[in-house]
C-alpha cells in the first residue's frame, strides 16, 4: 500500500514538474525573469550530467567545466568555421568532447579521492590557458561570438522561450538516462564502486570500464549543456567557460539536492541558481554571491550531508505512523480465513 501511494505521489510530481516547465515561459513576468529561468535550467542539466560521475561512482570532479566549456567552443567553432547547422554542430560537439574524454578519463580515473579532485582541476586550468592563448582559433581573451540559430527576426524574449524549452527537453533526456542507468546492472556496478571499489573489483565488477563509461556519458551530456548555453548566450569567454567556480557549482547543486536522488541535482540547481542570480541582481558586480555560495556549501556539509531530498524523505518517514511487523487481524477476518 505504501509503495503504491509513493508511486502515485511520484507520478503526480512528475506531471506537475512537466506542466510547470511547459508553462513557465508564459508565466514569467518579464524577459529578465525568463532569462534567469534559462540559466537555472541550464544549471540543472549540468548538475544532473555531473551526477553520472559523482552520484554513481563517488568520484568528485571540480573540473567538469572543462567539458561544458569544450562543448560550447566545439559548437561555436563548428558553426563559424565549418558552417554547420547549429543543431548538427551541437550534437557533433558533444560527440567530439565525449571522444576527448576517453583518454582524459583513462588517465584521471587511475587515482581516487583528493588526487582525482586535483587532476580534474588541473585539466580545466590547462584548457583555460590553451583557449586564452590560442587567439587565432578561439578568439583568446577577446572571446568568441556565436551566431544565434533563430536569426535576427526572432526577438530576445522569444529566444529565451525557445531555449528554455530546449533546455527542458535536454534535461528530460538526461534525467531519463540517469533513471535507466540507476535501475540497470551497469548502475548496480557503479554503486558498488561508490561503496567500496576494491570489493567491487574482487566480486568481478569491471571497475575500469564502468568508471570510464560513466565518465564519458557525463562528459557528453555536460558538453551538450555547454553547447546549448553557447547558442543561447551568443558569446564565449574562456575565463567563464573554464572557471573552477562553474564546476564547484555543479558539485554544490548535486550535494544540496542529494547525489543519490534522481531529482536531487535539479532541486539543488533551483536553490543555488536562484540564490546566485538574486545576489547578482541585488548587489551588482560585488563578490557577495561567492560568499553566499560558500555559506550554502558549509550549511550543506554540516546540516544536510545527504541533501534536501533524502532529508525530507527521512522526515516524512519519521512522521508517518509506525507499522507493525506482523499485520493485526480482526476476528471477522480470521473467521473468514478459517471458512476458506
Residue frames as qw, qx, qy, qz and C-alpha x, y, z in Angstrom:
[[0.000, 0.884, 0.467, 0.000, 0.00, 0.00, 0.00],
 [0.315, -0.804, 0.090, 0.496, 2.76, 2.34, 0.96],
 [0.408, -0.178, 0.579, 0.683, 4.76, 1.68, -2.23],
 [0.242, 0.598, 0.673, 0.361, 1.62, 2.28, -4.29],
 [0.097, -0.946, -0.267, 0.157, 0.99, 5.65, -2.64],
 [0.396, -0.619, 0.317, 0.600, 4.63, 6.62, -3.12],
 [0.392, 0.148, 0.673, 0.609, 4.46, 5.74, -6.82],
 [0.113, 0.807, 0.554, 0.173, 1.27, 7.81, -7.16],
 [0.244, -0.896, -0.039, 0.370, 2.95, 10.78, -5.47],
 [0.435, -0.346, 0.506, 0.660, 5.97, 10.47, -7.75],
 [0.320, 0.441, 0.690, 0.477, 3.72, 10.33, -10.80],
 [0.030, -0.925, -0.377, 0.028, 1.83, 13.43, -9.65],
 [0.374, -0.746, 0.181, 0.521, 5.14, 15.19, -9.00],
 [0.443, -0.047, 0.613, 0.652, 6.42, 14.35, -12.49],
 [0.197, 0.687, 0.612, 0.339, 3.24, 15.61, -14.13],
 [0.183, -0.940, -0.197, 0.210, 3.37, 18.82, -12.07],
 [0.443, -0.535, 0.359, 0.623, 7.05, 19.36, -12.97],
 [0.383, 0.228, 0.663, 0.602, 6.39, 18.81, -16.68],
 [0.065, 0.841, 0.513, 0.157, 3.41, 21.18, -16.59],
 [0.296, -0.866, -0.010, 0.402, 5.49, 23.85, -14.85],
 [0.457, -0.301, 0.495, 0.675, 8.33, 23.57, -17.36],
 [0.284, 0.478, 0.660, 0.505, 5.90, 23.91, -20.25],
 [0.074, -0.886, -0.439, -0.127, 4.03, 26.85, -18.70],
 [0.513, -0.570, -0.107, 0.633, 6.92, 28.81, -17.15],
 [0.321, 0.072, 0.315, 0.890, 7.84, 30.93, -20.21],
 [0.147, -0.612, -0.506, -0.590, 4.25, 32.18, -20.36],
 [0.530, -0.747, -0.390, 0.089, 4.14, 32.82, -16.61],
 [0.575, -0.136, -0.100, 0.800, 7.41, 34.79, -16.45],
 [0.014, -0.845, -0.328, 0.422, 6.76, 38.43, -15.57],
 [0.257, 0.901, -0.221, -0.272, 9.39, 39.85, -17.94],
 [0.788, 0.506, -0.340, 0.089, 12.30, 38.77, -20.18],
 [0.028, 0.635, -0.664, 0.394, 14.78, 39.09, -17.30],
 [0.696, -0.239, 0.543, -0.404, 12.88, 36.55, -15.19],
 [0.933, 0.328, 0.037, -0.147, 12.71, 34.26, -18.21],
 [0.514, 0.655, -0.509, 0.218, 16.47, 34.59, -18.79],
 [0.310, -0.503, 0.688, -0.421, 17.06, 33.66, -15.13],
 [0.885, 0.029, 0.333, -0.325, 14.89, 30.60, -15.74],
 [0.808, 0.526, -0.262, 0.028, 17.10, 29.62, -18.69],
 [0.150, 0.649, -0.655, 0.357, 20.22, 29.97, -16.53],
 [0.575, -0.327, 0.602, -0.446, 18.71, 27.85, -13.73],
 [0.939, 0.189, 0.195, -0.211, 17.54, 25.05, -16.03],
 [0.615, 0.636, -0.443, 0.149, 20.97, 25.11, -17.69],
 [0.172, -0.549, 0.705, -0.414, 22.49, 24.62, -14.22],
 [0.815, -0.093, 0.417, -0.391, 20.07, 21.72, -13.68],
 [0.892, 0.425, -0.150, -0.044, 21.27, 19.96, -16.84],
 [0.340, 0.658, -0.592, 0.318, 24.92, 20.50, -15.87],
 [0.400, -0.443, 0.652, -0.468, 24.41, 19.22, -12.32],
 [0.910, 0.066, 0.274, -0.303, 22.45, 16.15, -13.46],
 [0.777, 0.541, -0.312, 0.081, 25.12, 15.37, -16.06],
 [0.059, 0.630, -0.663, 0.399, 27.82, 15.72, -13.39],
 [0.685, -0.311, 0.467, -0.464, 25.85, 13.30, -11.21],
 [0.934, 0.255, -0.230, -0.101, 26.62, 10.41, -13.58],
 [0.565, 0.396, -0.566, 0.451, 30.14, 10.53, -12.14],
 [0.097, -0.400, 0.537, -0.737, 29.66, 12.00, -8.68],
 [0.722, -0.197, 0.206, -0.630, 26.41, 10.26, -7.80],
 [0.961, 0.106, -0.189, -0.169, 27.13, 6.81, -9.19],
 [0.797, 0.253, -0.399, 0.376, 30.87, 6.37, -8.66],
 [0.586, -0.756, -0.152, 0.250, 31.56, 8.81, -5.81],
 [0.600, 0.037, 0.130, 0.789, 34.37, 10.50, -7.77],
 [0.018, -0.891, -0.281, 0.357, 34.12, 14.25, -7.08],
 [0.552, 0.297, 0.300, 0.719, 35.16, 16.29, -10.11],
 [0.089, -0.779, -0.206, 0.586, 35.67, 20.03, -9.58],
 [0.126, -0.420, 0.482, 0.759, 36.85, 20.41, -13.16],
 [0.446, 0.442, 0.772, 0.093, 33.72, 19.46, -15.07],
 [0.245, 0.848, 0.057, -0.467, 33.63, 22.96, -16.53],
 [0.216, -0.406, 0.707, 0.538, 36.28, 21.59, -18.89],
 [0.250, 0.252, 0.889, 0.291, 33.59, 19.60, -20.73],
 [0.201, 0.822, 0.484, -0.221, 30.90, 22.29, -20.72],
 [0.035, -0.792, 0.249, 0.556, 33.50, 24.77, -21.98],
 [0.228, -0.206, 0.808, 0.502, 34.73, 22.37, -24.66],
 [0.290, 0.519, 0.802, 0.063, 31.14, 21.71, -25.69],
 [0.140, 0.879, 0.228, -0.394, 30.46, 25.42, -26.02],
 [0.052, -0.683, 0.479, 0.549, 33.58, 26.12, -28.04],
 [0.315, 0.010, 0.882, 0.350, 33.16, 23.00, -30.19],
 [0.307, 0.690, 0.652, -0.069, 29.62, 24.03, -31.08],
 [0.089, 0.899, 0.018, -0.428, 30.60, 27.65, -31.77],
 [0.163, -0.552, 0.631, 0.521, 33.65, 26.77, -33.87],
 [0.363, 0.205, 0.869, 0.266, 31.77, 24.18, -35.91],
 [0.282, 0.820, 0.473, -0.155, 29.12, 26.78, -36.71],
 [0.028, 0.906, -0.164, -0.390, 31.65, 29.53, -37.53],
 [0.163, -0.567, 0.700, 0.401, 34.50, 27.61, -39.17],
 [0.231, 0.044, 0.935, 0.264, 32.70, 24.62, -40.73],
 [0.390, 0.051, -0.215, -0.894, 29.43, 26.45, -41.45],
 [0.184, -0.201, -0.962, -0.025, 27.41, 23.58, -39.98],
 [0.465, -0.595, -0.403, -0.517, 23.79, 23.74, -38.96],
 [0.210, -0.582, 0.488, -0.616, 23.74, 24.82, -35.27],
 [0.848, -0.262, 0.248, -0.389, 21.87, 21.72, -34.11],
 [0.928, 0.265, -0.213, 0.152, 24.18, 19.39, -36.03],
 [0.316, 0.607, -0.471, 0.557, 27.13, 21.30, -34.56],
 [0.540, -0.530, 0.365, -0.543, 25.66, 20.87, -31.07],
 [0.978, -0.099, 0.120, -0.143, 25.39, 17.08, -31.37],
 [0.800, 0.432, -0.250, 0.332, 28.73, 16.73, -33.15],
 [0.028, 0.697, -0.445, 0.561, 30.38, 18.91, -30.50],
 [0.748, -0.436, 0.327, -0.378, 29.04, 16.60, -27.79],
 [0.988, 0.134, -0.007, 0.076, 30.44, 13.57, -29.61],
 [0.518, 0.632, -0.350, 0.458, 33.84, 15.26, -30.05],
 [0.279, -0.649, 0.466, -0.532, 34.02, 16.06, -26.34],
 [0.921, -0.231, 0.211, -0.234, 32.99, 12.50, -25.43],
 [0.887, 0.344, -0.169, 0.256, 35.82, 11.14, -27.61],
 [0.249, 0.665, -0.419, 0.566, 38.29, 13.54, -25.99],
 [0.596, -0.568, 0.315, -0.472, 37.03, 12.46, -22.56],
 [0.986, -0.007, -0.169, -0.008, 38.16, 8.87, -23.17],
 [0.674, 0.296, -0.402, 0.545, 41.94, 9.45, -22.82],
 [0.150, -0.565, 0.324, -0.744, 41.34, 12.04, -20.09],
 [0.816, -0.376, 0.072, -0.433, 39.23, 9.54, -18.17],
 [0.926, 0.094, -0.313, 0.188, 41.72, 6.71, -18.63],
 [0.435, 0.382, -0.426, 0.695, 44.42, 8.88, -17.05],
 [0.274, -0.488, 0.256, -0.789, 42.34, 10.66, -14.39],
 [0.844, -0.314, -0.062, -0.430, 40.40, 7.64, -13.11],
 [0.740, 0.180, -0.571, 0.307, 43.62, 5.83, -12.19],
 [0.187, 0.126, -0.570, 0.790, 43.64, 7.88, -8.99],
 [0.360, -0.635, -0.671, -0.128, 41.00, 8.39, -6.32],
 [0.429, -0.698, -0.387, 0.423, 39.91, 10.84, -3.65],
 [0.119, -0.876, 0.033, 0.465, 41.80, 14.09, -3.35],
 [0.376, -0.286, 0.617, 0.629, 44.17, 13.09, -6.14],
 [0.286, 0.501, 0.730, 0.367, 41.27, 12.81, -8.59],
 [0.014, -0.922, -0.323, 0.211, 39.97, 16.22, -7.49],
 [0.276, -0.695, 0.314, 0.585, 43.40, 17.76, -8.16],
 [0.367, 0.028, 0.735, 0.569, 43.64, 16.10, -11.58],
 [0.204, 0.719, 0.645, 0.157, 40.18, 17.39, -12.55],
 [0.097, -0.925, -0.077, 0.358, 41.16, 20.93, -11.55],
 [0.379, -0.449, 0.521, 0.619, 44.42, 20.64, -13.50],
 [0.387, 0.360, 0.735, 0.425, 42.52, 19.67, -16.67],
 [0.122, 0.889, 0.440, 0.043, 40.26, 22.71, -16.58],
 [0.254, -0.847, 0.149, 0.443, 43.18, 25.07, -15.81],
 [0.442, -0.176, 0.638, 0.606, 45.21, 23.70, -18.73],
 [0.294, 0.584, 0.673, 0.347, 42.25, 24.22, -21.05],
 [0.064, -0.942, -0.229, 0.236, 41.79, 27.76, -19.76],
 [0.322, -0.644, 0.387, 0.576, 45.40, 28.61, -20.66],
 [0.410, 0.109, 0.739, 0.524, 45.13, 26.93, -24.08],
 [0.199, 0.729, 0.615, 0.226, 41.92, 28.70, -25.07],
 [0.143, -0.923, -0.066, 0.350, 43.18, 32.05, -23.80],
 [0.344, -0.555, 0.497, 0.572, 46.42, 31.73, -25.75],
 [0.383, 0.178, 0.780, 0.462, 45.06, 30.24, -28.99],
 [0.203, 0.562, 0.211, -0.774, 43.57, 33.51, -30.13],
 [0.190, 0.280, -0.609, -0.717, 43.64, 32.78, -33.86],
 [0.290, -0.197, -0.896, -0.272, 41.12, 29.95, -33.38],
 [0.297, -0.534, -0.755, 0.237, 39.26, 30.57, -30.12],
 [0.055, -0.865, -0.208, -0.454, 39.35, 34.37, -30.04],
 [0.448, 0.178, -0.509, 0.713, 41.58, 34.27, -26.97],
 [0.143, -0.338, -0.577, 0.730, 40.74, 36.66, -24.14],
 [0.249, 0.089, -0.176, -0.948, 38.53, 38.68, -26.51],
 [0.574, 0.210, 0.645, -0.459, 36.08, 35.82, -26.59],
 [0.072, 0.049, 0.840, 0.535, 34.14, 34.17, -29.39],
 [0.504, 0.222, 0.144, -0.822, 30.81, 35.37, -30.77],
 [0.215, 0.136, 0.958, 0.136, 28.45, 32.51, -31.62],
 [0.330, -0.080, -0.360, -0.869, 25.62, 33.25, -34.08],
 [0.493, 0.082, 0.644, -0.580, 22.21, 32.52, -32.63],
 [0.244, 0.089, 0.914, 0.313, 20.33, 29.79, -34.50],
 [0.247, 0.653, 0.700, -0.151, 16.95, 31.52, -34.88],
 [0.349, 0.490, 0.353, 0.717, 18.10, 34.60, -36.77],
 [0.118, -0.005, -0.233, 0.965, 17.70, 38.33, -36.07],
 [0.394, -0.336, -0.386, -0.763, 13.94, 38.35, -36.78],
 [0.669, -0.473, -0.573, 0.020, 13.31, 36.38, -33.56],
 [0.158, -0.803, 0.205, -0.537, 13.33, 38.85, -30.67],
 [0.152, 0.400, -0.777, 0.462, 15.22, 38.22, -27.46],
 [0.581, -0.160, 0.505, -0.618, 12.17, 37.29, -25.30],
 [0.915, 0.224, -0.066, -0.329, 11.14, 34.67, -27.85],
 [0.526, 0.488, -0.670, 0.192, 14.73, 33.39, -27.94],
 [0.218, -0.345, 0.723, -0.557, 14.51, 32.90, -24.17],
 [0.801, 0.032, 0.266, -0.535, 11.25, 30.96, -24.53],
 [0.856, 0.375, -0.326, -0.146, 12.60, 28.64, -27.18],
 [0.404, 0.463, -0.713, 0.338, 15.86, 27.96, -25.37],
 [0.465, -0.298, 0.587, -0.591, 14.05, 27.34, -22.09],
 [0.909, 0.123, 0.136, -0.374, 12.03, 24.61, -23.76],
 [0.723, 0.490, -0.481, 0.073, 15.13, 23.22, -25.49],
 [0.034, 0.462, -0.742, 0.484, 16.93, 23.03, -22.15],
 [0.695, -0.139, 0.427, -0.562, 13.84, 21.36, -20.66],
 [0.920, 0.288, -0.172, -0.202, 13.94, 18.68, -23.38],
 [0.505, 0.503, -0.635, 0.298, 17.65, 18.10, -22.78],
 [0.296, -0.388, 0.643, -0.590, 17.03, 17.92, -19.03],
 [0.870, 0.009, 0.189, -0.455, 14.29, 15.31, -19.59],
 [0.830, 0.396, -0.392, 0.011, 16.66, 13.20, -21.73],
 [0.237, 0.497, -0.692, 0.467, 19.45, 13.38, -19.12],
 [0.536, -0.269, 0.519, -0.609, 17.05, 12.50, -16.28],
 [0.932, 0.148, -0.030, -0.329, 15.68, 9.56, -18.26],
 [0.684, 0.446, -0.543, 0.194, 19.19, 8.24, -18.94],
 [0.064, -0.448, 0.680, -0.577, 20.13, 8.62, -15.26],
 [0.747, -0.125, 0.333, -0.562, 16.96, 6.77, -14.24],
 [0.920, 0.274, -0.232, -0.155, 17.66, 3.94, -16.69],
 [0.459, 0.478, -0.652, 0.368, 21.26, 3.60, -15.52],
 [0.344, -0.411, 0.558, -0.634, 20.12, 3.64, -11.89],
 [0.836, -0.025, 0.332, -0.437, 17.95, 0.58, -12.49],
 [0.806, 0.463, -0.359, -0.089, 20.38, -1.36, -14.68],
 [0.929, -0.202, -0.065, 0.302, 23.11, -3.88, -13.95],
 [0.504, 0.481, -0.094, 0.711, 25.56, -1.20, -15.06],
 [0.260, -0.736, 0.085, -0.620, 24.17, 1.14, -12.41],
 [0.868, -0.493, -0.024, -0.059, 24.45, -1.54, -9.72],
 [0.832, 0.098, -0.096, 0.537, 28.10, -1.97, -10.64],
 [0.205, 0.623, -0.097, 0.749, 28.69, 1.79, -10.40],
 [0.562, -0.701, 0.045, -0.437, 27.05, 1.89, -6.96],
 [0.938, -0.262, -0.071, 0.214, 29.26, -0.97, -5.85],
 [0.597, 0.364, -0.115, 0.706, 32.27, 1.08, -6.96],
 [0.161, -0.724, 0.052, -0.668, 30.97, 4.03, -4.97],
 [0.770, -0.595, 0.018, -0.230, 30.58, 1.99, -1.79],
 [0.612, -0.557, 0.527, 0.193, 33.84, 0.01, -2.00],
 [0.568, 0.667, -0.371, -0.308, 35.77, -0.12, -5.25],
 [0.035, 0.468, -0.883, 0.023, 38.22, -2.79, -4.14],
 [0.491, 0.093, 0.805, -0.319, 35.44, -5.15, -3.03],
 [0.674, 0.577, 0.118, -0.446, 33.55, -4.47, -6.25],
 [0.399, 0.632, -0.629, -0.212, 36.61, -5.46, -8.28],
 [0.152, -0.275, 0.936, -0.159, 37.09, -8.61, -6.22],
 [0.574, 0.296, 0.650, -0.400, 33.46, -9.56, -6.93],
 [0.509, 0.246, 0.702, 0.433, 34.04, -9.33, -10.67],
 [0.245, 0.904, 0.275, -0.218, 32.78, -5.83, -11.45],
 [0.651, 0.327, 0.174, 0.662, 34.84, -4.39, -14.37],
 [0.251, -0.790, -0.270, 0.490, 35.55, -1.21, -12.43],
 [0.281, -0.329, 0.341, 0.834, 37.82, 0.43, -15.01],
 [0.052, 0.297, 0.703, 0.644, 35.34, 0.06, -17.88],
 [0.182, -0.742, -0.645, 0.011, 32.35, 1.04, -15.77],
 [0.284, -0.699, -0.136, 0.642, 34.02, 4.18, -14.40],
 [0.207, -0.187, 0.465, 0.841, 35.21, 5.22, -17.83],
 [0.000, -0.478, -0.754, -0.450, 31.77, 4.67, -19.37],
 [0.217, -0.813, -0.493, 0.220, 30.12, 6.81, -16.68],
 [0.319, -0.553, 0.104, 0.763, 32.78, 9.49, -17.12],
 [0.158, 0.040, 0.606, 0.779, 32.30, 9.65, -20.90],
 [0.089, -0.651, -0.714, -0.242, 28.49, 9.75, -20.64],
 [0.285, -0.782, -0.310, 0.459, 28.79, 12.55, -18.10],
 [0.271, -0.382, 0.301, 0.831, 31.18, 14.49, -20.35],
 [0.118, 0.320, 0.722, 0.602, 28.85, 14.04, -23.35],
 [0.153, -0.784, -0.595, -0.093, 25.78, 15.47, -21.61],
 [0.349, -0.705, -0.101, 0.609, 27.83, 18.21, -19.96],
 [0.272, -0.137, 0.469, 0.829, 29.14, 19.19, -23.40],
 [0.013, 0.557, 0.702, 0.444, 25.60, 19.30, -24.81],
 [0.260, -0.839, -0.412, 0.242, 24.58, 21.62, -21.97],
 [0.357, -0.542, 0.160, 0.744, 27.61, 23.84, -22.66],
 [0.217, 0.122, 0.626, 0.739, 26.88, 23.91, -26.38],
 [0.073, -0.715, -0.654, -0.237, 23.21, 24.78, -25.89],
 [0.314, -0.797, -0.215, 0.469, 24.19, 27.56, -23.50],
 [0.341, -0.284, 0.368, 0.817, 26.63, 28.91, -26.12],
 [0.097, 0.406, 0.679, 0.604, 23.88, 29.02, -28.76],
 [0.215, -0.821, -0.529, 0.010, 21.59, 30.84, -26.32],
 [0.383, -0.757, -0.066, 0.526, 24.05, 33.34, -24.86],
 [0.570, 0.801, 0.108, 0.144, 25.85, 34.01, -28.13],
 [0.190, 0.834, -0.433, 0.284, 29.28, 34.73, -26.62],
 [0.929, -0.218, -0.218, 0.203, 32.03, 32.58, -25.11],
 [0.037, -0.861, 0.415, -0.291, 34.67, 33.87, -22.70],
 [0.711, 0.167, -0.656, 0.190, 37.37, 31.35, -21.72],
 [0.015, 0.297, -0.624, 0.723, 37.66, 32.76, -18.19],
 [0.646, -0.089, 0.290, -0.701, 33.99, 31.96, -17.54],
 [0.860, 0.183, -0.343, -0.329, 33.70, 28.81, -19.65],
 [0.761, 0.127, -0.570, 0.282, 36.66, 27.15, -17.94],
 [0.238, -0.615, 0.370, -0.654, 36.05, 28.51, -14.45],
 [0.267, 0.015, -0.910, 0.315, 36.55, 26.22, -11.47],
 [0.316, 0.085, 0.446, -0.833, 33.58, 28.01, -9.90],
 [0.685, 0.133, -0.327, -0.637, 31.29, 26.50, -12.57],
 [0.607, 0.076, -0.791, 0.020, 32.47, 23.01, -11.66],
 [0.077, 0.007, -0.726, 0.684, 32.17, 23.79, -7.95],
 [0.509, 0.061, 0.128, -0.849, 28.58, 24.91, -8.51],
 [0.712, 0.071, -0.593, -0.369, 27.78, 21.58, -10.18],
 [0.432, 0.013, -0.823, 0.368, 29.10, 19.78, -7.11],
 [0.131, 0.028, 0.499, -0.856, 27.25, 22.09, -4.70],
 [0.617, 0.038, -0.168, -0.768, 23.93, 21.72, -6.54],
 [0.708, 0.022, -0.686, -0.166, 24.17, 17.94, -6.58],
 [0.327, -0.010, -0.765, 0.554, 25.20, 17.70, -2.93],
 [0.272, -0.015, 0.305, -0.912, 22.49, 20.13, -1.84],
 [0.723, 0.024, -0.210, -0.657, 19.70, 18.22, -3.56],
 [0.793, -0.226, 0.543, -0.162, 21.12, 14.76, -2.96],
 [0.159, 0.537, -0.718, -0.414, 23.58, 12.95, -5.23],
 [0.140, 0.007, 0.989, 0.035, 21.79, 9.62, -4.86],
 [0.398, 0.564, 0.575, -0.439, 18.42, 11.03, -5.92],
 [0.474, 0.470, 0.574, 0.475, 17.15, 11.41, -9.47],
 [0.074, 0.875, 0.290, 0.380, 15.86, 14.92, -8.89],
 [0.599, -0.617, -0.142, 0.490, 18.48, 15.95, -6.32],
 [0.430, -0.073, 0.239, 0.868, 20.65, 17.96, -8.74],
 [0.004, -0.598, -0.502, -0.624, 17.53, 19.65, -10.14],
 [0.443, -0.825, -0.350, 0.024, 16.42, 20.77, -6.68],
 [0.594, -0.475, 0.024, 0.648, 19.93, 21.95, -5.87],
 [0.347, 0.235, 0.380, 0.824, 20.13, 23.86, -9.15],
 [0.155, -0.782, -0.448, -0.405, 16.91, 25.72, -8.40],
 [0.537, -0.788, -0.187, 0.234, 18.15, 26.75, -4.94],
 [0.575, -0.359, 0.206, 0.706, 21.73, 27.64, -5.89],
 [0.319, 0.371, 0.480, 0.728, 20.82, 29.15, -9.25],
 [0.165, -0.852, -0.402, -0.293, 18.10, 31.38, -7.80],
 [0.548, -0.751, -0.080, 0.359, 20.31, 32.46, -4.89],
 [0.561, -0.130, 0.302, 0.760, 23.22, 33.28, -7.22],
 [0.175, 0.524, 0.467, 0.691, 21.09, 35.30, -9.64],
 [0.328, -0.867, -0.371, -0.058, 19.37, 37.07, -6.74],
 [0.552, -0.643, 0.035, 0.530, 22.65, 38.23, -5.21],
 [0.448, 0.083, 0.406, 0.792, 23.99, 39.27, -8.61],
 [0.016, 0.687, 0.490, 0.537, 20.87, 41.31, -9.37],
 [0.425, -0.859, -0.283, 0.028, 20.71, 42.86, -5.91],
 [0.519, -0.746, 0.168, 0.383, 24.38, 43.60, -5.28],
 [0.436, 0.856, -0.222, -0.167, 25.74, 44.03, -8.81],
 [0.686, 0.540, -0.457, 0.169, 29.40, 43.32, -9.51],
 [0.377, -0.637, 0.580, -0.340, 30.32, 42.60, -5.89],
 [0.418, 0.228, -0.879, -0.015, 31.56, 39.15, -4.92],
 [0.493, -0.215, 0.517, -0.666, 28.80, 38.69, -2.36],
 [0.895, 0.119, -0.146, -0.404, 27.29, 35.84, -4.36],
 [0.619, 0.337, -0.679, 0.206, 30.53, 33.92, -3.85],
 [0.124, -0.280, 0.679, -0.667, 30.25, 34.45, -0.09],
 [0.744, -0.013, 0.195, -0.639, 26.65, 33.21, -0.20],
 [0.838, 0.263, -0.451, -0.161, 27.76, 30.13, -2.18],
 [0.351, 0.344, -0.756, 0.432, 30.44, 29.37, 0.42],
 [0.391, -0.178, 0.543, -0.722, 27.96, 29.73, 3.29],
 [0.847, 0.109, -0.066, -0.516, 25.48, 27.48, 1.49],
 [0.700, 0.313, -0.639, 0.065, 28.17, 24.84, 0.98],
 [0.060, 0.286, -0.748, 0.596, 29.03, 24.95, 4.69],
 [0.630, -0.061, 0.315, -0.707, 25.34, 24.55, 5.61],
 [0.861, 0.207, -0.342, -0.315, 25.04, 21.54, 3.32],
 [0.532, 0.321, -0.732, 0.280, 28.12, 19.84, 4.74],
 [0.058, -0.213, 0.683, -0.696, 27.14, 20.50, 8.38],
 [0.489, 0.109, 0.499, -0.707, 23.37, 20.05, 8.40],
 [0.827, 0.385, 0.132, -0.389, 22.33, 18.31, 5.16],
 [0.267, -0.506, 0.757, 0.316, 25.16, 15.88, 4.35],
 [0.431, 0.202, 0.861, 0.180, 22.81, 13.65, 2.33],
 [0.004, -0.171, -0.481, -0.860, 20.96, 16.52, 0.63],
 [0.418, -0.020, 0.169, -0.892, 17.49, 18.05, 0.74],
 [0.732, -0.004, -0.441, -0.519, 15.53, 15.18, -0.83],
 [0.597, -0.048, -0.773, 0.210, 16.91, 12.43, 1.48],
 [0.038, 0.012, -0.555, 0.831, 16.38, 14.75, 4.47],
 [0.543, -0.011, -0.013, -0.839, 12.74, 15.36, 3.51],
 [0.732, -0.006, -0.625, -0.269, 12.21, 11.65, 2.85],
 [0.415, -0.011, -0.769, 0.487, 13.60, 10.84, 6.31],
 [0.206, -0.016, 0.361, -0.910, 11.34, 13.48, 7.89],
 [0.684, -0.021, -0.279, -0.673, 8.26, 12.02, 6.20],
 [0.671, -0.006, -0.741, 0.029, 9.22, 8.51, 7.35],
 [0.200, -0.004, -0.684, 0.701, 9.56, 9.73, 10.94],
 [0.379, 0.035, 0.197, -0.904, 6.19, 11.47, 10.86],
 [0.658, -0.012, -0.565, -0.498, 4.42, 8.51, 9.27],
 [0.771, -0.404, 0.287, -0.400, 2.71, 6.18, 11.81],
 [0.124, -0.439, 0.889, 0.030, 4.82, 3.18, 12.70],
 [0.805, 0.106, -0.367, -0.453, 3.75, -0.05, 11.07],
 [0.756, -0.376, 0.506, -0.176, 3.66, -3.32, 12.96],
 [0.018, 0.443, -0.843, -0.305, 5.95, -6.03, 11.68],
 [0.058, 0.226, 0.969, 0.075, 3.01, -8.50, 11.93],
 [0.293, -0.261, -0.319, -0.862, -0.28, -7.34, 10.48],
 [0.306, 0.067, 0.700, -0.641, -3.12, -7.30, 13.02],
 [0.258, -0.190, -0.810, -0.491, -6.11, -9.43, 12.01],
 [0.505, -0.185, 0.228, -0.812, -9.65, -8.78, 13.20],
 [0.493, 0.011, 0.823, -0.283, -11.94, -11.55, 14.45],
 [0.711, 0.543, 0.209, -0.395, -14.10, -11.29, 11.32],
 [0.439, 0.691, -0.536, -0.205, -11.07, -11.60, 9.02],
 [0.153, -0.359, 0.912, -0.128, -9.84, -14.61, 11.00],
 [0.633, 0.224, 0.648, -0.361, -13.24, -16.35, 10.76],
 [0.662, 0.657, -0.082, -0.350, -13.36, -15.68, 7.01],
 [0.219, 0.623, -0.746, -0.083, -9.90, -17.17, 6.65],
 [0.384, -0.144, 0.880, -0.239, -10.95, -20.32, 8.59],
 [0.712, 0.424, 0.385, -0.407, -14.02, -20.78, 6.38],
 [0.537, 0.682, -0.410, -0.281, -11.84, -20.80, 3.29]]
